[in-house]
C-alpha cells in the first residue's frame, strides 16, 4: 500500500518555482529600470508610451503564428533554450550599454528582439505550467505562482532603484543575463513526460487545420470570449496608468524614485496576505464570479482616487488592491487554464496573449497622450471610470456565460 502523502511540492513543481523566482529577480530589476530610462531621457509620457507600445508588437503577432506548433511539440526544451538565449542577449546588451550613451532606437531594437523571445517563452511556460501541478492542487499551485512576482518585486525594486541610480542600465542587464542562465540550468532538471502528437514534423496544412480548430472552439465559448475581451482591456489600462503614476512620482517634488520603489512594497504586503489567505481558504465555486466582479470594480475605484490622497493613504490603497487582486487573478487563471483542454491550451493562450499585447500597445499610447493633455491625476480618473463601465457591460451583462468558467469545479 502506498503511504506517501500527496503534496503540491513535488520535485518538478519545486524546480519550476525556484527557476521562476530567479528569472523574476532580474526581470523586475530590468522592467523597473526600463520604465524610468525612457522618461528620464525624454521627459515625455507620450514617448515613454510609444516605447512601451512598440515593445508589445511581438506579443501581438507571434502568439497566433507559433501556438499551433507549441500544442504539438515539447515545451520544456523551448523554455530552457529561450532562457539560455535571453541570458546571452541581456548580458551582451549590458556590456554594450557600459560603453554607449542612451539611444532610443537602440533600446527599441533590443526591446523588440527580447519581446520576440519573451513572447515565445511566456506562451510555452503558460501551457507547460499546469502539467507540473499535481492533480487537485490547481488553486494552491496558481496561488504560489501569483505570489512569486510581487514577492520578488518588493525585494528587488529597492535594489533595482539603487543599481539603476548608481550603476546604470548596463549593469542591471548584465545581472539579468546571469540570473537567466541560472534559471535555464535549473529548468533543465525538470523530469516530465510530455505527450506530443508529432515527432519532429508538422506540416503547413496541419498548422492551418489546428489553428482553425482553436478559432472554432473559441467561437462557441461565449464565456471565454468575454474574459478574453475584458481582461486585456483592464490590463492595458493598468499598464498605461502605470506610466502616469511613474511620471507623477518623478515630477512631484515630495515624491521621487525612492518613494515609488517603496510604494510597491505596500502592494506586495497586500498580495502576500491575500495569497496566504487564498492558499488556505478556498473560495466556493458558486461565489467565484461574484467575488471577482466586485474586485474588478473596487480596483478601478481605488485607481481613481490613488493620486488624490496623501502618500500614507496611497500605501493603504495599494495594500488593499494587492490583497484583493491576487485572489481574483489566481481565481481567473486557475479557472481558465483548467477549463481549456490541454490540446487547445497553447492556441487559446496565444489569443489571450496577443490581445493582451495589442490592448497594452494601444492603451500605452492613448493614455500616454492623455497625460500630455490633462493632469496625470485627471487622466487616471478618466481611464478608471471607463474601466468600471466596460467591466459592467462585458463581464456582468454576460455573467451567466462567464460563470460557467469561473464557477466551474476543478
C-alpha positions in Angstrom: 0.0 0.0 0.0 1.3 3.5 -1.0 1.5 5.6 2.2 3.2 8.6 0.6 1.2 11.7 1.3 0.1 13.8 -1.7 1.7 17.2 -1.9 1.9 20.2 -4.2 5.7 20.4 -3.7 6.9 17.7 -6.0 10.4 18.0 -7.4 9.1 19.4 -10.7 6.9 22.0 -9.0 9.8 23.0 -6.7 12.2 23.4 -9.6 9.8 25.5 -11.8 9.0 27.7 -8.8 12.7 28.3 -7.9 13.6 28.8 -11.6 10.7 31.3 -11.9 11.8 33.2 -8.8 15.4 33.5 -10.1 14.4 34.8 -13.5 11.8 37.1 -12.0 14.5 38.7 -9.8 16.3 40.0 -12.9 13.1 40.7 -14.7 11.8 43.0 -12.0 15.1 44.9 -12.0 15.2 45.3 -15.8 11.5 46.3 -16.1 11.8 48.8 -13.3 14.9 50.4 -14.9 13.3 50.4 -18.4 10.2 52.1 -17.0 12.4 55.0 -16.0 15.1 55.2 -18.6 13.0 56.5 -21.4 11.1 59.1 -19.4 14.4 60.2 -17.7 16.0 60.8 -21.0 12.9 62.3 -22.8 10.7 63.8 -20.1 7.7 62.7 -22.2 4.9 60.3 -21.1 3.9 60.1 -24.8 7.4 58.9 -25.9 7.5 56.5 -23.0 4.1 55.2 -24.0 5.3 54.8 -27.7 8.3 52.9 -26.5 6.1 50.6 -24.4 3.7 50.1 -27.3 6.3 49.2 -29.9 7.8 46.7 -27.4 4.5 44.8 -27.5 4.4 44.2 -31.2 5.9 40.7 -30.9 3.3 39.8 -28.4 0.6 40.6 -30.9 2.0 38.8 -33.9 3.9 35.8 -32.6 1.4 34.0 -30.4 -1.0 33.3 -33.2 1.8 32.2 -35.5 3.5 29.8 -33.2 0.8 28.5 -30.9 -0.3 25.5 -33.1 3.3 24.3 -33.1 3.5 24.5 -29.3 0.5 22.3 -28.9 2.2 19.6 -30.9 5.8 19.8 -29.6 7.6 19.5 -26.3 7.6 22.8 -24.3 10.3 22.1 -21.8 13.2 22.4 -24.4 11.7 25.7 -25.6 11.6 27.1 -22.0 15.1 26.0 -21.2 16.5 27.2 -24.6 15.0 30.6 -24.6 16.1 31.3 -21.0 19.7 30.5 -22.1 19.4 32.6 -25.3 18.0 35.6 -23.3 20.8 35.2 -20.8 23.3 35.8 -23.6 21.3 38.7 -25.1 20.9 40.6 -21.8 24.5 40.2 -20.8 25.8 41.3 -24.2 23.4 44.3 -24.3 24.5 45.2 -20.8 28.2 45.2 -21.8 27.3 47.3 -24.8 25.5 49.9 -22.7 28.5 50.3 -20.4 30.3 51.9 -23.4 27.4 53.8 -25.0 25.0 56.7 -24.3 21.2 56.5 -24.4 19.8 56.0 -27.9 16.1 55.5 -28.3 16.4 53.3 -31.5 19.0 51.0 -29.9 16.8 50.4 -26.9 13.8 49.9 -29.2 15.6 47.3 -31.3 16.7 45.4 -28.2 13.2 45.5 -26.8 11.8 44.1 -30.0 14.3 41.2 -30.0 13.7 40.3 -26.4 10.0 40.8 -26.9 10.1 38.0 -29.5 11.9 35.6 -27.3 9.9 36.5 -24.3 6.6 36.1 -26.1 7.5 32.5 -27.2 8.8 31.7 -23.7 5.7 33.0 -21.9 3.3 31.1 -24.2 5.3 27.8 -23.8 5.6 28.4 -20.0 1.8 29.1 -19.5 0.9 26.0 -21.5 3.5 23.8 -19.7 3.0 25.0 -16.1 -0.4 23.2 -15.5 1.3 19.9 -16.2 3.7 20.5 -13.3 0.9 20.9 -10.7 -0.2 17.7 -9.1 -3.9 16.8 -9.6 -6.2 18.5 -7.0 -3.7 21.3 -6.3 -4.6 23.8 -9.0 -5.7 26.6 -6.7 -2.7 26.3 -4.4 -0.3 25.9 -7.4 -1.6 29.1 -9.1 -1.6 30.9 -5.7 2.1 30.2 -5.4 2.7 31.3 -9.0 0.8 34.5 -8.4 2.8 35.4 -5.3 6.2 35.0 -7.0 6.3 38.2 -8.9 5.0 40.5 -6.2 7.3 38.9 -3.6 10.3 39.3 -5.8 9.2 42.8 -6.7 9.3 44.0 -3.1 12.8 42.7 -2.6 14.2 43.7 -6.0 12.6 47.1 -6.6 14.6 49.0 -4.0 17.7 47.1 -5.1 16.9 47.9 -8.8 16.5 51.6 -7.8 19.9 51.6 -6.2 21.6 49.7 -9.1 19.9 51.8 -11.8 20.7 55.1 -10.0 24.3 54.3 -9.2 25.5 51.9 -11.9 23.2 52.4 -14.8 21.1 50.3 -17.1 24.0 48.3 -18.5 24.9 46.8 -15.1 21.2 45.8 -14.5 21.0 44.0 -17.8 24.2 42.1 -17.1 22.7 40.9 -13.8 19.6 39.7 -15.6 21.8 37.7 -18.0 23.5 35.8 -15.2 20.2 35.1 -13.4 18.5 33.8 -16.6 21.4 31.4 -17.2 21.0 30.0 -13.7 17.2 29.6 -14.2 17.8 27.8 -17.5 20.2 25.3 -15.8 17.6 24.7 -13.1 14.7 24.2 -15.5 16.7 21.6 -17.5 16.4 19.3 -14.4 12.6 19.1 -14.7 11.6 15.5 -15.4 8.2 15.2 -17.1 6.8 13.1 -20.0 5.2 15.4 -22.5 2.6 14.0 -24.8 3.1 15.2 -28.4 1.2 14.3 -31.5 4.0 14.9 -33.9 7.6 13.6 -33.8 9.6 16.3 -35.4 7.2 17.0 -38.3 4.2 19.3 -38.5 3.1 20.4 -42.0 1.7 23.8 -43.0 -1.7 22.2 -43.8 -1.9 20.7 -40.3 -0.9 24.1 -38.9 -3.9 25.8 -40.5 -6.3 23.0 -39.6 -5.1 23.2 -36.0 -5.3 27.0 -35.9 -8.8 26.9 -37.3 -9.8 24.3 -34.7 -8.8 26.7 -31.9 -10.8 29.5 -33.5 -13.9 27.3 -33.8 -13.5 26.3 -30.2 -13.3 30.0 -29.0 -16.3 30.9 -31.2 -18.6 28.6 -29.3 -17.2 29.5 -25.9 -19.1 32.8 -25.1 -17.8 33.0 -21.6 -14.2 32.8 -22.8 -14.9 35.4 -25.4 -16.0 37.9 -22.7 -13.0 37.1 -20.4 -10.6 37.4 -23.4 -12.1 40.7 -24.2 -12.3 42.4 -20.8 -9.0 41.1 -19.2 -6.7 42.6 -21.9 -8.6 45.9 -21.7 -8.2 46.2 -17.9 -4.6 45.1 -18.1 -3.9 47.6 -20.9 -5.5 50.4 -18.9 -3.5 49.4 -15.8 -0.3 49.3 -17.9 -1.0 52.8 -19.4 -1.8 54.2 -15.9 1.5 52.9 -14.5 3.4 55.2 -16.8 1.3 58.1 -15.5 2.0 57.1 -11.9 5.7 56.9 -12.6 5.6 60.4 -14.2 3.6 61.7 -11.2 6.2 60.4 -8.7 9.0 61.6 -10.9 7.6 65.2 -11.3 6.2 65.7 -7.7 9.0 67.2 -5.5 7.8 65.4 -2.4 7.9 62.0 -4.0 10.5 60.6 -6.4 12.0 57.2 -7.5 12.8 56.0 -4.0 9.3 56.5 -2.6 8.0 54.9 -5.8 10.1 51.8 -5.1 8.8 51.6 -1.5 5.3 52.3 -2.9 5.4 48.8 -4.4 6.1 47.3 -1.0 2.6 48.2 0.2 1.1 46.3 -2.7 3.4 43.3 -2.0 2.2 43.2 1.6 -1.4 43.1 0.5 -0.7 40.5 -2.2 1.2 38.3 0.3 -1.6 38.4 2.8 -4.1 37.8 0.1 -2.1 34.9 -1.3 -1.7 33.3 2.1 -5.5 33.5 2.6 -6.2 32.2 -0.8 -3.7 29.3 -0.3 -5.5 28.1 2.8 -9.1 29.2 2.2 -10.8 28.0 -1.0 -13.5 30.3 -2.5 -16.6 28.3 -3.1 -17.3 27.6 -6.7 -20.7 29.3 -6.8 -19.2 32.6 -5.3 -16.1 33.0 -7.6 -17.6 35.2 -10.3 -19.4 37.5 -7.8 -16.2 37.9 -5.8 -14.1 38.6 -9.0 -16.6 41.1 -10.3 -16.6 43.1 -7.1 -12.8 43.1 -7.0 -12.6 44.4 -10.6 -14.9 47.3 -9.7 -13.2 48.1 -6.4 -9.8 48.0 -8.1 -10.9 50.6 -10.6 -12.3 52.9 -7.9 -9.0 52.6 -5.9 -7.1 53.6 -9.0 -9.4 56.6 -9.5 -8.6 58.1 -6.1 -5.0 57.0 -5.9 -3.2 60.2 -6.8 -5.6 62.4 -4.9 -4.7 61.1 -1.5 -1.7 61.5 0.7 1.3 59.2 0.4 0.4 57.1 3.6 -3.1 56.5 2.2 -1.6 55.6 -1.2 0.2 52.8 0.6 -3.0 51.6 2.2 -4.7 51.9 -1.2 -2.2 49.6 -2.9 -2.2 47.2 0.0 -6.0 46.7 -0.4 -5.6 46.3 -4.1 -2.8 43.8 -3.7 -4.9 41.7 -1.2 -7.9 41.6 -3.5 -6.1 41.5 -6.8 -4.0 38.3 -6.2 -7.2 36.5 -5.2 -9.1 37.4 -8.3 -6.1 36.9 -10.6 -5.4 33.4 -9.2 -9.1 32.5 -9.4 -9.3 33.6 -13.0 -6.1 31.9 -14.1 -6.8 28.6 -12.4 -10.4 28.6 -13.7 -9.5 29.4 -17.3 -6.4 27.1 -17.6 -8.3 24.1 -16.1 -11.4 24.8 -18.2 -9.4 24.7 -21.5 -8.5 21.2 -22.9 -4.7 20.6 -22.8 -4.5 20.2 -26.6 -6.0 23.6 -27.1 -4.3 25.5 -24.3 -1.4 27.0 -26.3 -3.7 28.2 -29.0 -6.2 29.8 -26.6 -3.3 31.3 -24.5 -1.9 32.7 -27.7 -5.2 34.5 -28.4 -5.2 35.8 -24.9 -1.5 36.9 -25.0 -2.0 38.6 -28.4 -5.0 40.6 -27.3 -3.1 41.5 -24.1 -0.2 42.9 -26.1 -2.5 44.7 -28.6 -4.5 46.3 -25.8 -1.4 47.2 -23.9 0.1 48.8 -27.0 -3.0 50.8 -27.8 -3.7 52.0 -24.2 0.0 52.8 -23.6 0.0 55.3 -26.5 -3.5 56.7 -25.8 -3.0 57.1 -22.0 0.5 58.5 -22.6 -1.0 61.0 -25.0 -3.8 61.8 -22.5 -1.1 62.5 -19.9 0.2 65.3 -22.2 -3.2 66.9 -22.4 -4.6 66.7 -18.9 -3.0 66.3 -15.5 -1.8 62.9 -14.6 -4.4 62.6 -11.8 -7.3 63.5 -14.1 -6.1 61.1 -16.7 -6.2 58.2 -14.3 -9.7 59.2 -13.1 -10.9 59.1 -16.7 -9.3 55.7 -17.5 -10.5 54.1 -14.3 -14.1 55.3 -14.9 -14.0 53.8 -18.4 -12.7 50.6 -16.9 -15.6 50.3 -14.5 -18.1 50.8 -17.3 -16.5 48.2 -19.5 -16.4 45.7 -16.7 -20.1 46.1 -16.2 -21.1 45.8 -19.9 -18.7 43.0 -20.8 -18.4 40.8 -17.7 -21.6 41.5 -15.7 -24.0 41.6 -18.6 -22.6 38.3 -19.8 -22.3 36.8 -16.3 -24.2 33.6 -17.0 -21.7 32.5 -19.6 -18.7 33.7 -17.6 -19.9 31.9 -14.5 -19.7 28.6 -16.5 -15.9 29.1 -16.3 -15.3 31.0 -13.1 -17.7 28.8 -11.1 -16.5 25.6 -12.7 -15.4 22.8 -10.4 -11.8 21.8 -10.9 
